């Protein structure tokens, strides 16, 4: 029986993190949270999009890096999918802007996808199917978000800005091939934002047990049952990263030691970048991975659902890793700002 995942893989990957950083102590200073709150979340600072940046510009930067590693003609990309929950236009696709800017249009599919933090992972699964079917040769998948949090809400501690992009294509050209995947979805309203409401709402602790942990654990267990794999078979494990604590906790429950999780854990350095959260972790692991290593990837999206992927690195990875900036290059390139400048950059100050 033909296994669609094994027909597709990652041809190129890239990320982008804005240089601006806000230390979480600044949020505590302004809003008076308990001093231990940032450290309980295992987050020290978060990345902030500049005043001239949005989800589209972040996504374009990440996609440009993915193209540099893929080394293909942009005109060969038959689909562009953009996953975000902070698109700059309420009604207008962001995928077409990036496709046009990269020289991909007009002979391509292009769509924006929405599933909270899982939209880009949803796009990744769709790209596997379209490539395996022969409908397209290459697809561009982008996960990009800017910080969205009601000022003074605990969510403000982690909501950050970053983007990740992957170019998927035939397995025989891939730096990493998909071995298998599994999805687990239910209607669990742990996080939402209604129309005309500027900031999302969340169910506090409800977002943990019935949402995040339940869905990721069942998605990963479903992958294990489907493939016969177990934690010992993986060299890295990457989970959705709403904070630094949850990925380590869910990994422990699934039997993964923290040593396999830490290489892909970027939230302590930049916060939760929503649609690029787990995927930027994958990008960081691909920056250092060796041929033959196996990666578990398990993104999550509120609402709620989780995907689990088994990914195997090929020998083509070594010639691609230095073709574009690595995640750690962006982590090191930073400039701290205070809460006032953060509020200005993110449009929290409304003038009338």
NUFIFI-129817 format. One line per 4 residues: number of its first residue (from 1); for each residue x, y, z of C-alpha. Coordinates in Angstrom, 3 decimals, m for minus. Example, Ala and Ser with C-alpha at 12.3 -4.5 7.8 and 13.67 -1.06 7.14 Angstrom:
# residues 2
1) 12.300 m4.500 7.800; 13.670 m1.060 7.140
END
This chain:
# residues 352
1) 0.000 0.000 0.000; 1.294 3.432 m0.936; 2.105 5.604 2.091; 1.640 9.290 1.087
5) 4.024 10.640 3.720; 6.943 8.658 2.340; 6.492 10.323 m1.048; 7.245 13.790 0.354
9) 9.861 15.590 2.393; 11.375 18.933 3.321; 13.512 20.465 0.575; 14.330 23.731 2.308
13) 13.631 25.384 5.647; 14.107 28.817 7.158; 13.042 31.019 10.050; 12.955 34.663 11.010
17) 12.902 36.250 14.472; 12.645 40.040 14.912; 15.573 41.619 16.710; 13.444 43.400 19.321
21) 13.139 41.709 22.740; 11.054 42.505 25.796; 12.192 41.097 29.128; 9.291 39.669 31.070
25) 10.320 41.629 34.139; 9.123 44.694 32.204; 5.597 43.274 32.066; 5.738 42.500 35.779
29) 6.933 46.050 36.456; 3.978 47.554 34.601; 1.145 45.201 35.587; 2.243 43.915 38.976
33) 2.204 40.163 38.448; 3.896 37.972 41.012; 7.681 38.116 40.419; 7.870 34.326 40.033
37) 5.369 34.229 37.148; 7.889 34.474 34.253; 10.156 31.862 35.806; 7.223 29.521 36.435
41) 6.511 29.688 32.694; 10.208 29.071 31.939; 10.317 32.141 29.688; 12.780 34.983 30.212
45) 12.006 37.307 27.288; 9.959 37.471 24.113; 10.524 38.657 20.544; 8.529 41.660 19.366
49) 7.736 42.609 15.774; 8.937 46.102 14.876; 6.638 48.952 13.962; 7.199 48.172 10.263
53) 6.730 44.394 10.600; 3.661 42.161 10.449; 2.914 38.482 9.888; 3.413 38.880 6.127
57) 6.840 40.520 6.321; 7.991 37.979 8.918; 6.725 35.153 6.717; 8.463 36.566 3.655
61) 11.809 36.653 5.490; 11.423 33.036 6.611; 10.338 31.921 3.129; 13.327 33.663 1.557
65) 15.626 31.654 3.841; 13.794 28.425 2.957; 14.240 29.178 m0.748; 17.967 29.778 m0.240
69) 18.286 26.270 1.176; 15.955 24.627 m1.338; 17.877 26.103 m4.296; 14.928 25.795 m6.670
73) 13.270 28.173 m9.119; 10.361 29.853 m7.273; 8.236 29.332 m10.389; 8.293 25.594 m9.662
77) 6.347 26.089 m6.416; 2.791 24.968 m7.144; 1.193 25.936 m3.824; 1.699 28.564 m1.120
81) m0.078 28.095 2.207; 0.092 30.672 4.961; m0.871 29.698 8.515; m1.523 32.525 10.971
85) m3.964 33.947 13.491; m2.668 37.512 13.174; m2.944 38.298 9.459; m2.803 42.027 8.655
89) m5.982 41.963 6.545; m9.325 40.667 7.789; m10.344 39.947 4.189; m7.423 39.555 1.785
93) m5.058 36.629 1.477; m1.573 36.994 2.852; m0.308 34.007 0.857; m0.699 35.906 m2.421
97) 1.393 38.834 m1.150; 4.300 36.551 m0.285; 3.908 34.506 m3.476; 4.044 37.689 m5.549
101) 7.038 39.077 m3.650; 8.989 35.841 m4.125; 8.216 35.563 m7.850; 6.012 32.487 m7.513
105) 2.817 33.847 m9.105; 0.707 33.456 m11.160; 0.809 29.703 m11.867; 0.277 28.523 m8.292
109) m2.343 27.800 m5.642; m2.355 30.149 m2.663; m4.468 30.205 0.487; m4.452 31.363 4.101
113) m5.304 28.704 6.678; m6.673 29.109 10.212; m6.635 26.692 13.149; m5.180 28.775 15.962
117) m1.528 27.689 16.398; m1.986 24.578 14.246; m2.772 26.239 10.892; 0.761 25.916 9.516
121) 0.923 22.278 10.614; m2.399 21.756 8.871; m0.761 23.248 5.758; 2.168 20.864 6.151
125) m0.162 17.854 6.077; m1.968 19.250 3.026; 1.363 19.746 1.266; 2.262 16.103 1.844
129) m0.981 15.002 0.191; m0.684 17.304 m2.820; 2.941 16.336 m3.446; 2.269 12.608 m3.034
133) m0.659 12.885 m5.464; 1.512 14.546 m8.084; m0.674 17.654 m8.152; 2.325 19.898 m7.395
137) 6.072 19.367 m7.376; 6.888 21.796 m4.562; 4.828 23.597 m1.923; 5.681 26.510 0.358
141) 4.303 26.291 3.904; 4.601 29.325 6.196; 3.737 29.732 9.866; 3.892 33.353 10.991
145) 2.400 35.388 13.828; 2.831 38.637 15.733; 2.144 39.090 19.422; m1.555 39.222 20.321
149) m2.458 39.582 23.978; m4.673 41.869 26.003; m2.369 44.209 27.965; m2.215 43.014 31.545
153) m3.340 39.479 30.712; m1.018 36.603 31.637; m0.957 35.702 27.925; 1.082 38.869 27.349
157) 4.033 37.148 29.013; 4.466 34.709 26.151; 2.687 35.991 22.995; 5.562 36.820 20.638
161) 6.505 37.333 16.987; 8.378 35.007 14.613; 7.978 32.991 11.425; 9.082 29.673 9.942
165) 8.820 28.349 6.392; 9.293 24.961 4.743; 9.474 24.044 1.093; 8.212 20.513 0.655
169) 8.750 18.343 m2.383; 9.647 14.859 m3.641; 11.230 12.556 m1.063; 14.258 11.826 m3.273
173) 15.259 15.503 m3.099; 14.545 15.989 0.593; 16.832 16.870 3.486; 14.270 15.173 5.725
177) 11.485 12.792 4.696; 8.126 12.236 6.339; 7.835 8.682 7.628; 4.298 8.889 8.997
181) 1.772 11.290 10.507; m1.343 11.194 12.664; m3.931 13.819 13.649; m6.186 14.036 16.704
185) m8.946 16.691 16.728; m11.941 17.523 18.961; m14.140 20.540 19.628; m12.439 21.882 22.763
189) m12.921 25.666 23.138; m9.850 26.493 25.194; m8.828 29.644 23.300; m10.836 31.904 21.002
193) m11.371 35.391 19.596; m14.744 36.522 18.274; m15.183 38.948 15.392; m14.393 42.610 16.196
197) m12.670 41.614 19.455; m9.043 42.818 19.366; m7.493 40.195 21.640; m8.001 36.451 22.139
201) m9.476 34.981 25.312; m8.391 31.760 26.976; m9.659 29.293 29.534; m6.707 29.635 31.933
205) m5.928 26.128 33.296; m8.502 24.648 30.929; m6.012 25.204 28.105; m3.673 22.660 29.701
209) m5.303 19.371 30.631; m8.340 18.992 28.342; m6.685 20.846 25.475; m2.893 20.899 25.105
213) m1.919 17.721 26.959; m4.891 15.587 25.901; m4.507 16.308 22.202; m0.737 16.070 21.916
217) m0.566 12.874 23.955; m3.288 11.221 21.870; m1.771 12.375 18.584; 1.650 10.987 19.539
221) 0.173 7.741 20.869; m1.795 7.409 17.625; 1.456 7.798 15.668; 3.138 5.177 17.855
225) 0.286 2.712 17.310; 0.303 3.377 13.580; 4.062 2.875 13.174; 5.203 0.717 16.083
229) 7.694 3.437 17.044; 8.505 4.380 20.644; 10.369 7.261 22.357; 13.712 5.439 22.204
233) 13.488 5.456 18.386; 13.667 9.266 18.205; 16.702 11.510 18.514; 14.648 14.699 18.971
237) 11.140 15.489 20.172; 9.495 18.837 19.401; 6.148 19.809 20.903; 4.031 22.946 20.654
241) 5.550 25.596 22.919; 3.023 27.936 24.591; 5.664 28.312 27.304; 8.827 26.503 28.348
245) 7.165 24.242 30.908; 4.446 22.490 28.869; 6.722 20.812 26.264; 8.921 19.296 28.958
249) 5.866 18.111 30.893; 4.139 16.492 27.912; 7.440 14.954 26.829; 7.939 13.412 30.262
253) 4.407 11.973 30.195; 5.153 10.381 26.830; 8.483 8.956 27.965; 10.919 11.438 26.353
257) 13.926 12.646 28.374; 14.451 16.397 28.392; 17.735 15.965 26.494; 15.701 15.094 23.382
261) 13.385 18.085 23.838; 15.789 20.911 24.722; 17.442 21.310 21.255; 14.075 22.270 19.743
265) 12.864 24.344 22.688; 13.031 28.028 21.725; 10.190 29.478 23.832; 12.449 30.413 26.790
269) 14.289 32.780 24.431; 11.487 34.300 22.343; 8.135 33.307 23.901; 5.231 31.657 22.072
273) 5.204 32.599 18.404; 1.897 30.805 17.810; 1.953 29.235 14.310; 5.739 29.079 14.176
277) 6.098 27.775 17.744; 6.729 24.054 17.197; 7.823 24.591 13.596; 10.595 27.000 14.543
281) 11.716 24.284 16.935; 11.896 21.911 13.969; 13.824 24.550 12.031; 16.347 24.798 14.858
285) 16.760 21.018 15.005; 17.263 20.797 11.223; 20.010 23.402 11.620; 22.045 20.850 13.608
289) 20.605 17.428 12.666; 22.702 14.607 11.232; 21.777 12.087 8.508; 19.749 9.151 9.779
293) 18.363 10.900 12.842; 14.636 10.645 13.522; 12.551 13.624 14.708; 9.159 13.641 16.406
297) 7.158 16.800 15.697; 3.839 17.438 17.470; 2.283 20.897 16.924; m0.975 21.865 18.652
301) m3.757 24.313 17.943; m6.464 25.460 20.316; m9.993 24.597 19.387; m8.458 21.917 19.443
305) m6.163 19.560 17.567; m2.670 18.142 17.299; m0.609 16.524 14.540; 2.235 14.096 15.140
309) 4.944 13.479 12.529; 7.857 11.098 12.300; 10.594 12.695 10.195; 13.878 11.084 9.114
313) 16.906 13.216 8.191; 18.751 12.363 4.958; 22.370 12.873 3.928; 21.376 15.962 1.904
317) 20.984 17.956 5.145; 24.696 18.696 5.559; 25.059 20.672 2.334; 22.047 22.864 3.147
321) 22.511 23.909 6.773; 24.796 26.867 6.060; 22.884 28.181 3.037; 20.809 30.566 5.201
325) 20.867 32.052 8.726; 20.223 29.524 11.477; 17.703 29.987 14.268; 20.515 30.538 16.750
329) 21.818 33.400 14.586; 18.493 35.168 15.078; 18.409 34.329 18.781; 21.780 36.030 19.214
333) 20.772 39.097 17.180; 18.670 41.061 19.645; 18.044 44.502 21.083; 16.079 45.071 24.279
337) 13.226 47.573 24.468; 11.055 48.798 27.325; 7.298 48.378 27.702; 6.551 51.809 26.254
341) 8.343 51.053 22.995; 6.774 47.597 22.904; 3.326 49.203 23.267; 4.131 51.578 20.409
345) 5.414 48.819 18.120; 2.411 46.578 18.746; m0.180 49.336 18.436; m1.382 49.091 22.039
349) m1.590 52.881 22.278; m4.683 54.198 20.498; m4.771 57.868 19.512; m8.081 59.648 18.803
END
